[in-house]
């Protein structure tokens, strides 16, 4: 009978220890620290003076914070919806075994390799009145063409949607394409024999079978929505005025610009709630699948 050396049982746990410490200290520790600070009257430096939920009350009485939540909700719906539709259509297009598939995949995925800051600066130039798109339209003979959404308080948030959808759709395409390539080819043959229209096959058979892929895409896009910051700063700095303000920028401004770490921590804790709300069903579904 072979006797297992005790060290062989310890080594896997020892290898996982650095990651476990990173999670406990770097993630859980900072979350708990932020929660504690949000319940104090800390300003530039942490304080131990407990003020209960006062910072949360101030937060939700702040018009700038409420505007940032409204912008984030509007941005999230448009961003996720557009990325899913465009990414899926691009994946369906490439899945038709088109010529130059590798080149097209690279072209569609390339924007995701760019940083949010670079993307924001490029789109800022393209959308600035008198430059980019407007100037190109004038040179093509459309002298009366005007596109000034980026300086319009009512439309500026849509310019952020355009820029970030352009950047993220390629990633969604790649994930959707992997999901499509996992569909059994016999299903398509059976559908053709039964005379089922192609759009009906996608709608009634393919998309339900791709639900795990779609759930993963939704999770990634949702977390990208919650942490939206770089693109807004690069494109609009939250303006004109505060028209394109988002929660992450509100938090950073109060943390570094206004020396109010308690209010910034309260905002960060509030932002954590939708992240947990998104992760909990996903983790629950995966745990049930693992037990099945």
Backbone bond lengths (Angstrom), bond angles and torsions (degrees), N, CA, C in turn:
res aa  C-N    CA-C-N  psi(-1)  N-CA   C-N-CA  omega(-1)  CA-C   N-CA-C  phi
1 X - - - 1.458 - - 1.540 109.43 -
2 X 1.325 113.93 130.71 1.464 118.22 -176.67 1.529 110.59 -83.58
3 X 1.342 115.36 127.39 1.470 120.55 -179.52 1.517 109.58 -95.53
4 X 1.329 117.16 124.41 1.465 121.50 -179.04 1.516 109.68 -79.05
5 X 1.314 116.02 132.81 1.449 121.09 179.34 1.533 109.16 -71.13
6 X 1.344 117.61 134.98 1.479 119.67 -178.11 1.524 112.93 -55.95
7 X 1.345 117.73 -32.43 1.466 120.07 -178.36 1.521 112.50 -63.21
8 X 1.346 116.48 -29.69 1.458 119.42 -178.64 1.521 111.23 -67.19
9 X 1.318 117.22 -24.77 1.458 119.75 177.21 1.531 111.57 -83.91
10 X 1.319 115.98 -25.27 1.470 119.98 -176.59 1.515 111.65 -84.66
11 X 1.338 117.25 -33.21 1.475 121.47 -173.75 1.524 112.96 -56.44
12 X 1.353 120.43 -45.15 1.479 118.65 179.20 1.524 112.65 -59.36
13 X 1.330 117.50 -40.42 1.472 120.34 179.23 1.531 110.91 -67.97
14 X 1.337 115.66 -36.61 1.471 119.20 178.02 1.529 110.92 -65.44
15 X 1.336 116.48 -36.90 1.469 120.20 178.94 1.522 111.46 -67.47
16 X 1.337 115.92 -32.94 1.476 120.01 -179.33 1.523 112.90 -82.84
17 X 1.334 117.16 -12.47 1.459 120.45 -174.21 1.536 113.45 -59.03
18 X 1.367 120.17 -45.66 1.474 118.42 179.42 1.521 112.68 -58.58
19 X 1.338 117.24 -41.53 1.458 119.35 179.37 1.522 110.96 -66.94
20 X 1.343 116.02 -39.38 1.464 119.17 179.31 1.531 110.61 -62.96
21 X 1.335 116.66 -41.84 1.468 120.21 178.81 1.524 110.68 -65.71
22 X 1.347 116.72 -38.03 1.468 120.07 178.30 1.517 110.76 -61.84
23 X 1.339 116.11 -43.56 1.466 119.96 179.95 1.517 110.82 -65.17
24 X 1.330 115.60 -45.65 1.473 119.30 -175.32 1.530 110.97 -67.90
25 X 1.337 116.42 -46.83 1.466 120.47 -175.88 1.531 111.26 -83.16
26 X 1.342 115.72 -48.71 1.467 120.10 -173.13 1.509 113.96 -74.35
27 X 1.316 117.90 -31.82 1.459 120.23 -176.43 1.531 111.55 -106.78
28 X 1.342 115.94 -64.60 1.458 118.19 -177.37 1.527 111.30 -63.33
29 X 1.340 116.02 -39.15 1.464 119.52 -178.80 1.518 112.14 -62.81
30 X 1.332 117.02 -44.65 1.466 119.49 -179.04 1.527 111.46 -70.32
31 X 1.322 116.67 -33.01 1.473 118.91 176.99 1.526 109.88 -64.31
32 X 1.317 116.25 -46.49 1.473 119.76 179.71 1.527 110.85 -64.83
33 X 1.341 117.01 -36.91 1.466 120.31 178.52 1.528 110.20 -65.24
34 X 1.331 116.56 -42.82 1.472 120.06 178.19 1.516 110.80 -62.64
35 X 1.330 116.56 -40.85 1.470 120.42 179.13 1.526 110.71 -62.89
36 X 1.318 116.43 -41.83 1.473 120.39 179.54 1.528 110.62 -65.13
37 X 1.332 116.83 -45.91 1.469 120.90 -178.99 1.525 111.10 -62.70
38 X 1.347 116.06 -35.36 1.465 119.52 -177.91 1.528 112.26 -67.27
39 X 1.325 117.01 -14.61 1.472 121.11 179.76 1.526 111.54 -99.83
40 X 1.334 117.12 11.22 1.469 121.31 -179.69 1.535 109.79 -119.39
41 X 1.331 115.95 179.35 1.472 119.72 176.90 1.530 111.36 -102.63
42 X 1.323 116.66 32.76 1.473 121.54 -177.90 1.524 110.68 -58.57
43 X 1.330 115.64 142.58 1.469 120.66 175.54 1.533 108.00 -117.40
44 X 1.339 117.47 -100.62 1.468 119.87 179.70 1.524 112.07 -73.75
45 X 1.348 115.75 -33.42 1.456 121.23 -179.03 1.529 109.63 -126.16
46 X 1.339 116.91 153.84 1.469 119.55 179.76 1.524 111.90 -59.54
47 X 1.319 114.76 142.84 1.457 121.21 179.37 1.521 108.82 -128.59
48 X 1.327 116.20 155.73 1.471 120.96 178.98 1.523 112.37 -99.60
49 X 1.337 117.15 5.69 1.472 120.02 -179.37 1.529 109.87 -76.62
50 X 1.315 115.64 111.16 1.463 121.74 -175.55 1.535 110.13 -78.52
51 X 1.341 116.89 128.71 1.469 120.60 178.82 1.525 111.83 -123.83
52 X 1.299 116.88 13.52 1.466 120.53 177.37 1.524 112.07 65.20
53 X 1.339 115.69 -132.73 1.464 121.38 -176.08 1.526 112.73 -93.71
54 X 1.329 116.37 17.44 1.472 119.94 -175.31 1.521 112.48 -59.94
55 X 1.346 117.42 -39.35 1.469 119.96 -179.36 1.527 111.15 -66.09
56 X 1.331 116.32 -35.33 1.472 119.62 178.66 1.530 110.33 -69.67
57 X 1.351 116.06 -36.46 1.467 119.63 176.48 1.527 109.86 -63.38
58 X 1.348 116.71 -46.29 1.471 120.62 177.54 1.522 111.26 -60.59
59 X 1.335 114.79 -38.40 1.461 119.29 -177.80 1.532 111.20 -61.10
60 X 1.336 115.46 -47.32 1.465 118.46 -175.87 1.525 112.17 -84.87
61 X 1.324 117.93 1.17 1.466 121.40 168.89 1.532 111.07 -98.23
62 X 1.320 115.43 -3.65 1.465 121.26 -178.10 1.537 109.73 -87.34
63 X 1.326 117.32 116.67 1.466 120.94 -177.19 1.522 111.92 -62.66
64 X 1.329 116.54 -33.88 1.468 119.68 179.62 1.528 110.91 -65.02
65 X 1.340 117.43 -38.68 1.457 121.04 177.99 1.529 110.70 -67.46
66 X 1.342 116.40 -43.31 1.463 119.59 179.53 1.527 111.08 -63.61
67 X 1.352 116.13 -38.32 1.461 119.51 176.87 1.529 110.38 -64.83
68 X 1.320 116.47 -39.67 1.466 119.47 -179.61 1.532 111.04 -65.32
69 X 1.339 117.09 -36.59 1.469 119.96 177.12 1.526 110.50 -66.52
70 X 1.337 115.73 -41.22 1.473 119.79 177.87 1.526 110.39 -61.98
71 X 1.322 116.47 -45.69 1.471 120.03 178.71 1.521 111.29 -61.59
72 X 1.339 116.02 -40.85 1.466 119.49 -178.49 1.528 111.01 -65.76
73 X 1.338 117.04 -40.25 1.471 120.29 179.19 1.525 110.66 -64.29
74 X 1.344 116.13 -45.91 1.466 120.12 179.15 1.523 110.72 -63.42
75 X 1.318 115.31 -45.92 1.466 120.15 179.18 1.528 110.66 -60.53
76 X 1.343 116.85 -44.05 1.463 120.97 -176.38 1.519 112.22 -61.40
77 X 1.327 116.52 -46.12 1.467 119.94 -178.98 1.533 110.40 -61.76
78 X 1.337 116.26 -48.11 1.466 120.12 -177.65 1.526 111.86 -68.16
79 X 1.328 116.25 -43.20 1.467 120.98 -177.27 1.528 110.93 -64.09
80 X 1.327 117.02 -49.64 1.464 120.15 -177.41 1.529 110.36 -66.34
81 X 1.332 116.42 -44.46 1.468 119.63 -179.60 1.517 111.85 -61.73
82 X 1.338 117.04 -46.92 1.466 120.56 -178.22 1.527 111.16 -66.25
83 X 1.327 117.50 -41.87 1.472 120.25 -179.88 1.529 111.06 -63.44
84 X 1.337 116.76 -41.62 1.468 119.57 -179.73 1.527 110.89 -64.08
85 X 1.339 116.38 -46.60 1.471 119.92 -177.31 1.528 110.89 -66.42
86 X 1.336 116.74 -50.97 1.474 120.14 -177.64 1.532 110.52 -65.59
87 X 1.332 116.80 -44.36 1.463 120.28 -179.54 1.521 111.70 -61.60
88 X 1.345 116.94 -41.53 1.470 119.70 179.75 1.526 111.13 -67.78
89 X 1.340 117.48 -43.03 1.463 119.97 179.86 1.529 111.33 -64.04
90 X 1.327 116.98 -39.75 1.473 119.75 176.61 1.530 110.79 -63.74
91 X 1.336 116.60 -39.87 1.469 120.35 179.42 1.523 110.76 -65.50
92 X 1.337 116.53 -41.61 1.469 119.96 177.99 1.519 110.26 -62.85
93 X 1.331 116.02 -41.20 1.473 120.46 178.70 1.525 111.31 -60.76
94 X 1.312 117.55 -47.95 1.466 120.81 -178.46 1.524 111.12 -70.08
95 X 1.330 117.02 -29.16 1.463 120.53 -178.55 1.532 112.67 -70.21
96 X 1.345 116.77 -6.96 1.473 119.33 178.98 1.530 111.79 -82.96
97 X 1.341 116.73 15.84 1.475 122.26 -178.91 1.522 111.41 56.04
98 X 1.335 116.00 47.64 1.460 121.05 -179.47 1.522 109.80 -71.45
99 X 1.324 115.19 156.15 1.464 120.70 177.21 1.534 109.74 -67.89
100 X 1.320 115.87 137.74 1.461 120.14 179.97 1.516 113.06 74.48
101 X 1.335 115.93 34.13 1.464 120.15 -177.47 1.524 112.02 -58.44
102 X 1.342 115.66 -41.99 1.461 118.64 -178.60 1.523 112.35 -63.00
103 X 1.346 116.47 -40.99 1.468 120.63 179.40 1.525 110.48 -65.64
104 X 1.335 116.17 -43.68 1.475 120.02 -179.32 1.521 111.19 -63.56
105 X 1.338 115.53 -41.68 1.469 118.87 178.44 1.518 110.32 -59.53
106 X 1.329 116.74 -42.91 1.472 120.64 -179.85 1.525 110.64 -64.12
107 X 1.343 116.23 -43.20 1.468 120.05 -178.84 1.532 110.45 -62.45
108 X 1.337 116.57 -46.00 1.466 120.16 -177.86 1.527 111.85 -67.94
109 X 1.346 115.60 -32.97 1.472 119.18 -175.83 1.520 112.41 -87.33
110 X 1.334 116.90 -16.80 1.471 120.05 -174.29 1.532 113.47 -57.89
111 X 1.350 119.89 -43.23 1.475 118.35 -179.30 1.521 113.42 -54.93
112 X 1.350 117.55 -31.02 1.464 119.08 -178.51 1.521 111.49 -68.67
113 X 1.337 117.40 -20.94 1.460 120.60 178.53 1.522 111.72 -76.55
114 X 1.342 116.86 -14.13 1.464 119.97 -179.54 1.524 109.88 -83.98
115 X 1.309 116.22 151.30 1.461 119.44 177.50 1.521 109.86 -74.01
116 X 1.346 115.95 157.00 1.466 120.49 178.42 1.530 110.57 -61.76
117 X 1.333 115.98 -34.15 1.465 119.66 -178.87 1.524 109.78 -66.13
118 X 1.346 116.55 -46.88 1.467 120.12 179.34 1.522 110.28 -62.30
119 X 1.341 115.63 -43.68 1.466 119.21 178.30 1.522 110.88 -59.28
120 X 1.339 115.98 -45.29 1.461 119.90 -179.45 1.514 112.81 -61.98
121 X 1.329 116.95 -41.98 1.468 120.23 -178.58 1.525 111.24 -67.36
122 X 1.342 115.75 -40.88 1.467 119.20 178.90 1.525 110.70 -62.75
123 X 1.329 116.32 -47.20 1.459 119.95 -178.89 1.526 111.46 -70.31
124 X 1.319 117.55 -29.61 1.467 119.35 175.66 1.523 110.07 -61.24
125 X 1.344 116.17 -44.49 1.463 120.25 179.00 1.530 110.38 -65.78
126 X 1.342 116.85 -42.08 1.461 119.76 -177.36 1.527 112.10 -65.78
127 X 1.335 116.29 -31.85 1.465 119.50 -174.96 1.528 113.25 -97.34
128 X 1.339 117.72 -5.72 1.461 119.91 178.90 1.522 110.11 -67.30
129 X 1.344 118.57 128.81 1.463 120.74 179.03 1.531 111.24 -56.44
130 X 1.334 114.96 131.60 1.469 120.35 -178.97 1.510 112.86 94.65
131 X 1.342 118.21 -15.20 1.461 122.40 178.29 1.526 109.96 -120.71
132 X 1.301 116.30 179.99 1.455 123.20 170.60 1.516 114.78 49.67
133 X 1.347 115.33 -120.07 1.465 121.24 -174.38 1.523 111.53 -61.77
134 X 1.324 117.42 -44.48 1.463 120.30 -177.73 1.526 110.96 -64.48
135 X 1.321 117.75 -43.20 1.460 121.38 179.58 1.528 110.88 -65.21
136 X 1.359 116.61 -40.64 1.464 120.02 179.23 1.527 110.59 -62.76
137 X 1.349 116.08 -42.01 1.469 119.41 178.99 1.527 111.25 -62.73
138 X 1.327 116.88 -39.66 1.471 120.27 178.43 1.522 110.76 -63.42
139 X 1.351 116.70 -39.88 1.465 120.19 -179.13 1.529 112.12 -69.17
140 X 1.348 115.80 -24.32 1.470 119.40 176.87 1.530 111.76 -85.97
141 X 1.324 116.74 4.74 1.455 120.21 174.61 1.509 115.84 102.98
142 X 1.328 117.91 -0.61 1.464 120.72 179.37 1.534 108.09 -92.93
143 X 1.331 115.54 75.29 1.462 120.36 -172.20 1.528 112.98 -64.04
144 X 1.334 116.82 -28.84 1.461 119.13 -177.62 1.515 114.21 -89.95
145 X 1.346 117.51 3.12 1.465 120.47 -177.28 1.527 110.72 -68.37
146 X 1.305 115.47 133.09 1.470 120.68 179.16 1.521 109.55 -135.33
147 X 1.318 116.26 134.40 1.467 120.73 178.41 1.531 107.96 -142.41
148 X 1.325 115.42 92.57 1.469 119.82 -173.51 1.530 112.73 -120.23
149 X 1.328 116.64 33.35 1.460 119.77 -178.39 1.527 112.47 -58.40
150 X 1.331 116.93 -33.83 1.467 119.11 -173.13 1.541 112.05 -70.13
151 X 1.323 117.80 -17.04 1.477 120.19 176.67 1.526 110.69 -111.27
152 X 1.323 116.99 9.63 1.466 122.37 178.20 1.526 108.76 -101.09
153 X 1.333 117.02 121.51 1.467 120.00 -176.23 1.527 112.90 -61.73
154 X 1.322 116.78 -29.13 1.464 119.61 -178.46 1.528 112.96 -82.94
155 X 1.330 117.69 -19.53 1.466 120.65 -173.29 1.523 113.80 -115.92
156 X 1.336 117.81 -8.13 1.460 119.59 -170.90 1.525 112.76 -61.91
157 X 1.332 118.21 -34.42 1.461 119.58 -177.67 1.533 110.69 -64.75
158 X 1.352 116.06 -27.34 1.461 119.24 178.88 1.533 111.42 -70.02
159 X 1.325 117.10 -28.24 1.468 118.94 177.08 1.530 110.58 -68.05
160 X 1.329 116.51 -34.29 1.473 119.64 175.95 1.526 109.70 -66.47
161 X 1.345 115.65 -38.30 1.466 119.72 177.04 1.531 110.22 -60.94
162 X 1.328 116.51 -46.36 1.475 120.45 -178.69 1.533 110.64 -58.34
163 X 1.322 116.18 -48.38 1.469 120.03 -176.48 1.523 111.92 -64.30
164 X 1.317 117.29 -44.51 1.467 119.49 -175.67 1.532 112.48 -76.33
165 X 1.335 116.78 -31.12 1.467 119.04 174.51 1.520 109.76 -64.44
166 X 1.337 115.77 -42.15 1.471 119.78 177.34 1.527 110.54 -57.48
167 X 1.316 116.70 -37.99 1.459 119.71 -176.92 1.526 112.92 -77.16
168 X 1.337 117.80 -38.79 1.459 120.60 -170.57 1.525 114.12 -91.94
169 X 1.332 118.28 -17.75 1.469 119.60 -174.88 1.523 112.12 -62.36
170 X 1.320 117.31 -31.92 1.461 120.07 179.97 1.524 112.10 -63.35
171 X 1.343 116.43 -40.11 1.467 119.68 177.84 1.521 110.36 -64.36
172 X 1.338 116.40 -42.76 1.465 120.02 178.74 1.529 109.48 -62.15
173 X 1.334 116.07 -41.13 1.461 119.89 177.44 1.525 111.52 -57.18
174 X 1.335 116.44 -46.15 1.463 120.35 -177.99 1.528 111.27 -62.29
175 X 1.339 116.86 -41.79 1.466 119.77 -179.35 1.523 111.01 -70.86
176 X 1.341 116.43 -40.41 1.466 119.69 178.60 1.527 110.64 -65.44
177 X 1.340 116.35 -37.74 1.467 119.77 179.59 1.527 110.48 -63.85
178 X 1.327 116.42 -40.28 1.470 119.43 176.87 1.527 110.04 -61.99
179 X 1.345 116.45 -39.58 1.461 119.83 177.60 1.519 111.97 -65.09
180 X 1.329 116.87 -42.32 1.471 120.42 179.61 1.517 111.32 -64.51
181 X 1.329 116.30 -38.53 1.473 119.73 -178.99 1.526 110.75 -70.04
182 X 1.322 117.39 -14.25 1.457 120.23 177.87 1.517 113.76 -88.21
183 X 1.341 116.66 -5.46 1.467 120.50 178.83 1.526 109.70 -76.36
184 X 1.319 116.69 132.61 1.465 121.72 -178.96 1.534 110.38 -62.47
185 X 1.325 116.81 127.97 1.457 121.74 -179.50 1.525 113.33 -62.10
186 X 1.334 116.92 -24.36 1.473 120.08 179.73 1.526 111.32 -64.10
187 X 1.327 115.84 -27.26 1.468 119.22 178.89 1.521 110.26 -64.80
188 X 1.328 116.28 -41.75 1.467 120.14 178.55 1.526 110.92 -65.78
189 X 1.335 116.89 -40.43 1.470 119.66 178.65 1.522 110.69 -62.94
190 X 1.322 117.39 -43.74 1.471 120.96 179.83 1.533 110.73 -64.48
191 X 1.341 116.31 -38.25 1.461 119.70 179.97 1.529 110.81 -66.04
192 X 1.346 116.78 -39.38 1.473 119.72 178.98 1.527 110.52 -66.27
193 X 1.347 117.11 -40.90 1.468 120.18 178.82 1.523 111.50 -63.00
194 X 1.332 115.99 -35.51 1.473 120.20 179.63 1.523 112.38 -82.99
195 X 1.341 116.78 -4.51 1.458 119.84 178.38 1.513 114.13 71.67
196 X 1.323 117.54 26.13 1.478 120.67 179.72 1.530 108.82 -78.46
197 X 1.343 117.93 129.67 1.478 119.85 179.05 1.529 111.33 -58.28
198 X 1.336 114.95 147.64 1.471 120.11 -176.50 1.523 111.56 -58.73
199 X 1.354 116.96 -43.55 1.465 119.24 -177.54 1.528 110.86 -62.81
200 X 1.359 115.90 -31.82 1.459 119.27 -179.65 1.530 110.72 -71.97
201 X 1.339 115.62 -34.96 1.473 119.26 177.95 1.530 110.06 -63.90
202 X 1.344 115.12 -44.40 1.474 118.21 178.88 1.528 110.47 -62.14
203 X 1.328 116.13 -44.42 1.462 120.67 -173.42 1.527 112.73 -71.97
204 X 1.328 116.55 -41.96 1.466 119.90 -171.83 1.520 114.02 -97.15
205 X 1.331 117.30 -22.79 1.474 118.83 -175.13 1.528 112.23 -118.01
206 X 1.352 115.26 -53.26 1.468 118.55 -172.18 1.527 111.67 -67.99
207 X 1.334 116.94 -50.90 1.471 118.95 -177.24 1.532 112.93 -60.72
208 X 1.363 119.26 -44.69 1.481 117.05 175.38 1.523 113.42 -59.84
209 X 1.350 117.16 -35.47 1.465 119.43 179.04 1.525 111.89 -70.97
210 X 1.343 115.76 -21.93 1.470 119.61 -179.73 1.527 112.03 -91.73
211 X 1.307 118.34 12.60 1.457 120.30 -174.72 1.537 113.57 -55.49
212 X 1.357 119.80 -42.95 1.478 117.96 177.62 1.526 112.70 -58.08
213 X 1.358 116.77 -39.76 1.471 120.07 177.42 1.520 110.67 -65.30
214 X 1.344 115.86 -44.63 1.468 119.86 -178.89 1.532 110.35 -63.76
215 X 1.333 117.42 -38.42 1.461 120.30 178.94 1.522 111.19 -63.34
216 X 1.333 116.27 -40.60 1.464 119.99 177.97 1.526 110.77 -64.97
217 X 1.341 116.40 -42.77 1.467 120.58 178.30 1.529 110.28 -61.88
218 X 1.331 115.81 -43.96 1.467 119.83 179.33 1.521 111.44 -59.73
219 X 1.331 115.70 -41.30 1.461 120.06 -179.48 1.526 110.85 -64.26
220 X 1.338 116.84 -44.90 1.470 120.71 179.91 1.526 111.44 -64.43
221 X 1.335 116.65 -43.87 1.463 119.95 -179.06 1.527 111.13 -67.53
222 X 1.329 116.24 -37.46 1.470 119.67 -179.04 1.530 111.30 -65.98
223 X 1.316 116.65 -41.36 1.467 118.83 177.76 1.526 110.65 -67.42
224 X 1.345 116.62 -33.48 1.478 119.65 175.88 1.522 110.67 -64.60
225 X 1.330 116.62 -35.49 1.467 120.43 178.59 1.528 110.34 -65.38
226 X 1.324 116.12 -47.65 1.461 119.96 -175.93 1.527 111.65 -61.44
227 X 1.328 117.28 -37.40 1.475 119.54 -176.66 1.523 112.54 -96.45
228 X 1.330 117.93 18.84 1.465 120.89 178.29 1.529 110.49 -56.26
229 X 1.322 117.50 122.05 1.462 121.87 -179.11 1.540 110.71 -154.71
230 X 1.333 116.50 -58.15 1.465 121.34 -172.47 1.523 112.78 -56.07
231 X 1.325 116.61 -48.14 1.467 119.93 -176.30 1.523 111.28 -62.74
232 X 1.341 116.59 -39.59 1.469 120.41 -179.79 1.528 110.30 -65.98
233 X 1.317 116.21 -45.55 1.467 119.87 -179.32 1.530 110.48 -63.40
234 X 1.323 116.75 -43.05 1.466 120.06 -177.80 1.527 112.00 -69.02
235 X 1.331 116.76 -34.88 1.472 119.62 -174.65 1.524 113.17 -88.89
236 X 1.333 116.83 -45.39 1.472 118.92 -168.43 1.526 114.48 -131.45
237 X 1.322 118.28 -12.41 1.477 121.74 -173.53 1.525 111.00 57.17
238 X 1.339 116.14 26.78 1.466 119.96 179.93 1.521 113.33 86.98
239 X 1.320 118.21 -3.67 1.460 122.30 -175.56 1.507 113.37 -97.32
240 X 1.341 117.75 -171.91 1.481 125.98 0.25 1.540 111.25 -63.87
241 X 1.307 116.17 137.65 1.465 120.07 -173.35 1.509 108.99 66.54
242 X 1.332 116.05 -117.89 1.468 120.86 174.11 1.530 109.92 -122.21
243 X 1.313 117.15 24.50 1.469 121.18 -171.43 1.520 113.08 -64.33
244 X 1.335 118.73 -30.42 1.462 120.29 -179.06 1.535 111.13 -112.16
245 X 1.311 115.23 29.06 1.472 120.09 178.49 1.528 110.67 -64.77
246 X 1.332 116.88 141.01 1.468 121.96 176.21 1.533 108.04 -131.24
247 X 1.338 117.26 158.11 1.471 119.66 -175.25 1.527 114.82 -55.50
248 X 1.328 117.48 -41.47 1.473 118.85 -177.96 1.529 111.10 -62.12
249 X 1.338 117.72 -37.42 1.464 119.98 178.86 1.531 110.28 -70.97
250 X 1.326 116.43 -37.85 1.462 120.26 176.22 1.529 109.77 -58.18
251 X 1.328 115.56 -44.92 1.470 120.00 -178.80 1.525 111.08 -64.71
252 X 1.321 116.91 -45.70 1.470 120.15 -178.57 1.528 111.02 -65.13
253 X 1.328 116.80 -38.91 1.471 119.78 178.96 1.519 111.41 -63.22
254 X 1.340 117.47 -41.93 1.461 120.31 -179.33 1.525 111.72 -76.43
255 X 1.328 116.56 -25.59 1.468 119.49 -179.63 1.526 111.44 -76.37
256 X 1.349 116.88 -43.18 1.468 120.22 -174.53 1.524 113.31 -108.96
257 X 1.337 117.66 -31.22 1.462 119.59 -174.93 1.513 114.08 -92.26
258 X 1.325 117.55 -34.45 1.457 120.85 -174.92 1.525 113.32 -112.09
259 X 1.325 116.62 5.63 1.468 121.60 175.63 1.525 112.01 50.56
260 X 1.313 116.93 50.68 1.465 121.06 178.55 1.524 107.83 -132.53
261 X 1.314 115.71 76.46 1.468 119.07 -174.02 1.523 111.91 -71.25
262 X 1.334 117.62 -23.20 1.465 119.19 179.33 1.528 110.34 -69.18
263 X 1.344 116.62 -45.63 1.461 119.98 179.28 1.528 110.18 -67.51
264 X 1.336 116.44 -39.18 1.465 119.80 177.41 1.532 110.69 -63.24
265 X 1.334 116.78 -40.05 1.472 119.90 178.72 1.518 110.94 -66.20
266 X 1.337 117.14 -37.34 1.468 120.22 177.47 1.529 110.01 -62.13
267 X 1.336 116.22 -41.84 1.460 119.77 177.06 1.521 111.87 -62.92
268 X 1.332 116.76 -40.59 1.465 120.70 179.69 1.526 111.04 -65.01
269 X 1.341 116.58 -39.29 1.469 119.65 178.53 1.526 110.27 -66.12
270 X 1.336 116.79 -40.45 1.468 119.94 178.23 1.528 110.43 -62.47
271 X 1.335 116.78 -39.61 1.474 119.81 178.53 1.523 111.76 -66.48
272 X 1.343 116.42 -25.08 1.460 119.65 -179.35 1.533 111.59 -69.30
273 X 1.328 116.02 -27.19 1.471 120.42 -175.92 1.535 111.88 -61.24
274 X 1.356 119.60 -51.28 1.473 117.06 179.04 1.524 113.07 -64.64
275 X 1.351 117.30 -30.16 1.465 119.26 177.47 1.531 110.26 -63.57
276 X 1.341 116.40 -45.37 1.466 119.99 178.23 1.526 110.69 -66.05
277 X 1.331 116.69 -37.19 1.463 120.04 179.24 1.522 111.32 -63.83
278 X 1.339 116.40 -31.16 1.464 119.42 177.96 1.519 111.38 -79.99
279 X 1.328 116.34 -37.40 1.458 119.81 -175.73 1.525 112.48 -75.39
280 X 1.328 117.49 -33.97 1.464 120.54 -174.69 1.535 112.60 -59.72
281 X 1.353 119.88 -51.13 1.479 118.55 178.65 1.517 112.66 -62.30
282 X 1.352 115.38 -36.78 1.470 119.08 -179.89 1.530 110.42 -65.20
283 X 1.324 116.48 -45.04 1.471 119.77 179.49 1.518 110.99 -65.63
284 X 1.356 115.78 -37.73 1.464 119.40 179.33 1.528 110.66 -64.70
285 X 1.346 116.33 -43.87 1.469 120.07 179.93 1.522 111.04 -63.24
286 X 1.324 116.63 -40.14 1.464 119.62 179.48 1.522 111.52 -67.90
287 X 1.338 116.71 -36.90 1.466 118.87 179.15 1.529 111.11 -67.69
288 X 1.342 116.85 -38.35 1.468 119.95 177.34 1.524 111.02 -65.93
289 X 1.351 115.03 -38.77 1.467 119.03 178.62 1.521 110.50 -65.80
290 X 1.338 116.01 -36.77 1.457 119.57 -179.90 1.519 112.61 -68.07
291 X 1.361 116.38 -33.14 1.467 119.56 179.32 1.523 112.41 -78.77
292 X 1.382 115.59 -22.67 1.469 119.10 -175.72 1.533 111.11 -70.39
